[in-house]
Amino acid sequence: MRRSAYIFLSFLLPGVAFAKDINELDTLCVSQKYHNYIDASIGWYESLVNLSIQKDPKLQSVATWFLEGRRNHFMLNEAAFDYYLDNDPSKLNFDAPVESWLNLTQEDVKALSQSNTSLAPQAEKVFSFRQGAAHKGNYDLRSALADLLSHPKEIEVPLKKYNDEMQKLAETTCDKAA
């Protein structure tokens, strides 16, 4: 039993020893990399929604509502990332892929919406959207999106674009030593 515990601990300790410290990173590069991730994500959603509307123009209203929610979500994450990068880097996980550097829970968004930080107005928009009633066409749009995602040929161009952007981000290093 003890031996198993030692083996388990030996696997944990190297991970802790190699945790990235903000002082080892080029913060301008890190910020730009996260902004590029946000842009790629918004572009991905816009592409999927546009393809859905092309197939069914009746989805235009719900698509506008949905994209507003997605954009607000991503723009809050972008602003929160920069805020934490400058004020509390411990809230960021640079050992993870770029899409996981910041994890805002619903509780975090609520707290930010009630804070006196510059993030409050954006967080309030996102929190209100999430707490509000869904658009009456929400199920139809989500079904259309699911249908698109189950037909890879139909999304080949935007998927390749998104995957290429994410691959480029994965290859971008922001270590000061690099």
N, C-alpha and C positions, 0 to 999 in steps of 0.2 A: 504494500500500500504506500509506504513512504517513498519507495523508488518511483512509483507512478507520479506521486506529487512532485518530486524533484524534476522528473522529466517534463511534466506539465509546466512547472515554473521556469524551466530553462527555455521553453518555447516562448513564454511571455516576456521574459526580460529583454531579449534582443529587440523585440518590437518597441519596447519602451525606450530603449537606448537610442534607437534611430528615429524617434519622433522629430519631425521637422520643427525647428525653432524659427520664428518670424525673423530673427536677426540674420538667419542664413539665407533669406530670400530677398530678391529684388521686388519690393512692394509695388512698383510701377508695373512691372511685368506680370505679377500676380493679379493685380487689378485688371489689366488689359485682358489677360487670359480668361478671367471670370466674365468680363463684359462680352468677350467673343462667344463664350458658352451661352450667355443670355441671348445674344443675337441669333445664334444658331437654333436655339430652342424656340424662340418666337417665330423664326422663319419656318421651322418644321411644322408648327401648329398652323401657321397661315397657309402653307402649302396643302396640308391635309384638308383644312376647311374649304379652301378654294376648290379643290377637287370634288369635295362633297357637294358644294353649291353647283358646280358644273353638271353633276349628275342629277341634282334635284334643286332647282332654283327656289322652291318653296322654303328651303332651309335658311335663306338669307337673313331673316330677322334673328333667329336663334343663333346663327353663326356669328353675327355681329355681337350679340350679348356674350357668347362663349369666348370669343377672341378678346373682348374687353377684359373679361375676368382673367384670362391667361396672361395678357400683357401686364395688367396691374400686378398680378402675382410675381411675374418675372422682374418687373421694374422695382418692386419692393425688395426682392432678393438682391438685385444689383445694388440698390442704395444701402441696404442693410449690410451687405458684404463690405462695401467701402467704409461704412460707418464703423463696423467691428474691426476692420483692418487698421483703421486709424486709432480706435479707442479701446478695443478689447479683443485682441487677436486670439485669445484663449477660446473664443466662441467659434473659431474656424478650425477645420480639420484638414491640414495640408498633406496628410498621409494618405488621404482618399483621392479618388479621381475627382476632377474639377467639378462635376455635377453634384458631388457630395461635400464640397468644402464648407457649405453653409446648410444647416438644417433648421429651418424655422418651423416649429410646431404650431398648431392652432393656438395653444396657450401663449407662445411667444408673440404671435401676431396680435393677439388680444392685448397682451401687456404693452407691446410697442404702440398700439393704437391709443392707449391710455397714458402714454409717457409724455414727457415734455421735450422729447428729442425731435430732431428734424424729420425723423421717420414716422412720426405720429400720423400726419395726414394720409400718407400712402398706406400705412398699416390699417387705418380706419376704413379706407376704401376696400381693401382686400378682406378685412374682417366682416364688414357689412355685406359684401357680395357673398361670402361663404355662408353667412347667417340668413341671407335673404331667400325668398322663394325662388325656386328654379323656374326658368323660362318654360312656358307650356310645351315648347318644341324640343326641350332638352333631350328627352329619350330618343326622339327621331334623329337628332344630330348625332348622338352617341352611337346609335345603331348604324348610321351611315358611316361614321368613322371606323367602327369595328369592322364593318363590311369592307371598307377600303383596306384596312390593315390585313385582312385575310386574303387579299388578292395582290401579292407582291409585284406583279407586272404593272399594275395600275399606279403604284407609288414608287416605281423604280427610280425615276429621276430625282424627286425630292429626298428619297431615302439615301441615295448615293451621295447627294449633296450634303445632307446632314451627317452621314457617316464619315465622309471625307473631312468635314469641318471638325468633327469630334476626334478623328485620328490625328489631325494636325495639332489640335489642342493637347492631346495625350503626348505628343512628341515634343511639345514646347516645355523647356525646362526654365524655371525661374530661380534656380540656385545661384547665389552670388559667385560661388566658386566656378560655375560652368562657363 
